[in-house]
């Protein structure tokens, strides 16, 4: 079995963030984009271990990062 197709030489990452003093006005479109990126990168194979993501969410700010 050739495992080379499951490894990459360069790390790819996207960072999403938003800051707003009014907690009800946080841009949820950016949060939605974060989750859409997660869904887009899902490969549906048994070697799925390469996808890493994290998100921190507060009432007035958030940050998310998707790595492959």
Secondary structure, 3 states (H helix, E strand, C coil): CCCHHHCCCCCCEEEEEEECCCHHHCCHHHHHHHHHHHHHHCCCCCCHHHCEEEEEECCCEEEEEEEC
